[in-house]
Amino acid sequence: LLGISLAALLGNGLIISAVACGHHLHTPMFFFLLNLALAFLGSICTTVPKAMHNSLWDTSNISYTGCATQVFFLIFFIGAEYFLLTTMCYDRYVSICKPLHYGTLLGSRACTHMAAAAWAGAFLNALMHTANTFSLPLCHGNALGQFFCEIPQILKLSCSESHLRELGLMAVSAFLGLGCFVFIVFSYVQIFKAVLRIPSEQGRHKAFSTCL
């Protein structure tokens, strides 16, 4: 676990450093990749330190506040990753399928707005889930029996009918995630169709290499 985490931290750290320092990498694709690396680093730092602490000290306890914090940041960073992946897919779609409009649709201002929307959407989603889950009264104690906090486990401790509201929020989030997934699949289908229409093999290879 430690080795994998360190490798992930190093890899994403190198991506962030390369994009931040390399002026030739200041393009929309690498801008979104930088944001994705930051989100991935955040999700690692949310879960791994606590897991390592519990492993070293042979404990599985976590405080109520720590649990709420872990849930919020985990949902936040995972949501940001998903939204940013969708945005990156849109970037590749415009680049391959609508190259003449690329500069207009994905200028620096537009990229900043899309990245900000991805982070803001993830923050709002995490805030709603965390606030709703941890406002429920716990009637079965507050012991989860595990070091990693998950909303379904917390809902099992609640005896309030208000937990149905959180289940509704989870359904909405799942529907939103499905919508992003469908958009990603649709975009890549259009990209592959556009690439296959390129007459030269070298041109097809170059186009594919920017998307994979």
N, C-alpha and C positions, 0 to 999 in steps of 0.2 A: 504493500500500500504506500509506504513512504517513498520507495523508488519511483513508482508510477506518478505519484503526486509531484515529486521533484522534477521528473522529466517533463510533465505537463507545465509546471511553473516556468521551467527554463525555456521550453519551446515557445510558450505564449509571451514570455518576457522578451525573447529575441525578436518575435514578430513586432511587438510594440516598439522596441528600440529601433528596428530597421525601418519601419514605416515613419516613425517620428523624426528620425535623423536623415533618411534618404529623401532628398527633394524630388528625385525622379519617381518616387513612389507616392507622391501626393496626388493620387487619382481617386475617383469615386470608389473603385473596387477595393483598393487598399485602405481607404478611409473607413469603409464598413468592416473590413477585416480587422482593423485596429480596434474598433468598437466591440467586435465579436470576441477578440482575444481578451479584452478587459472584462467582458461579461463572464467568460470562461474562467478567468483567474478569480473573479469574485465568487463563483459557485464552488470552486475548489477551496478557497479560504473560508467559506461558510461551513463546510462539512468536515474537511480533513483534520484541522487542528483539534477539534473536540474528539474525533475518533481516535487520534493518536494519544491524546491525554487520557482517555478512558482505557485505552489498551495498555499504556504504561503504568497507570495506577490501579488497574484491574477494578474498574467501577463502571456502572452504567447509569449513573444519576445525572440529571440535568435540572437546573432550576426552572421555575415557571417562566421567569423573565427571559432566561436563556433560551428556553423552548420557543417562546414567541419571537425572539430575535432571529433564531435560526430559521423558523418557518418563513418569516417575512423576507429575509435576504435570499433564501433559497428560491422561493417563488419569484422574487424580483429578478434575480440573475438568470434563472432558467427561462422566464418569460422574455427577458431582453434578448437572450440567445435566439429564441424562436422568432421573434419579431425581426431581429437583424438578419437572420437567415432568409426570411421572406423578402426583406428589402434588398439583400444582395442578389437574390434570384431575379427581382425586378430589374436591377442594374444590368445583369447579364442579358435579360430578355430585350431590353432597349438597345443594348450594345450590338446584339446580333441581328435582331429583327427590325429595328428602327434606327439604324446607324446615323441617318441624316438628322434625326431629332435628338440625338444623344446629348449634345451640348446644351440644348434648350431644356430638356426634361431632367437632366442630371448635372446641373451647374452646382457650384460650390454652395450657394444658398439653399438650393433644393436638397442637396445631400445632408446639409446640417439640419434642416427641418425634418427630414425623414428619420435621421438618427435620433434627434430629440424626441420625435413622436414615439419611436420604438422604446426608448428609455422611460418616457412619461407613461406610456400605456402599460409597461411592465410594472412601474411603481404603483400606479392606480390599482392594477389587478392584485398586486401583493398586499397593498394596504387594505383593500376591501376584504380579502380572504382572512388576513390576520386579525383585523378589528372585529369581524363577525365571529370568527372561531373563538377568540379569547375573551369575548364578552359573554359567552354562554356559561351558565352556572354548572359547576361540576358536582354531581351527586354520587359519584362512585370513587371518590378520592382523586388524588392528582398524580398517582404513580403510573407511568406508562410502561415500565418494565423494559425499557430500551433507551439507549442514549440518543437515538436519532428521532427527532420529532416529525410526525406526520399528521396531517389534518384528520384523516379517517380514524386514527388511534385516539385523537383528542375527542372527537365526536362520540366515541364509544363511552367516554367518561361522563357525558352530559345526559341529563334526564329531562331536558327542556325540549319542547316542541320546536323551539327556535332553530334547532339544528337543521330543520328542513330548509331554512333560508340559506344556510351554507351549502347544502346539497344542491340547491338551485343555482347558486353562484358557481359551483364546480361544474354543473351542466353547461352553464353559459360559457365558462372558460374552455371546456372541452369542445363546444361548438365552434368557438373562435379559433381554437387550435386546429380543428378539422378544416375550417375555412382557409387558414394559412397553408395547410398541407395540400389542399386541392389547388390553390393558386400556384404553389411551387411545382406540382406535377404538371399542371396545364402549361405553365411557362416553359418548363423544360421540354415538353412535347413540341411546343412551337419552335423552340430553339433548335432541337434536333431536326425538325422538318426544314427549317431555314438553312441549316448547315448542309444538309444532304442535297440541297438545291445548288450549292456552290460547285461550279464545274471542275475546278482544279483540286487535285488531292492535297496539295500543299496548303491551299486556302482552307479546305475542310479541317485539316489537322490543326492549323493555327487557331481557327474558330473554336474547335473542341477544347483545345488546351487552355483557353481562357475561362472555360465553364467547369472543368473537372478538377 
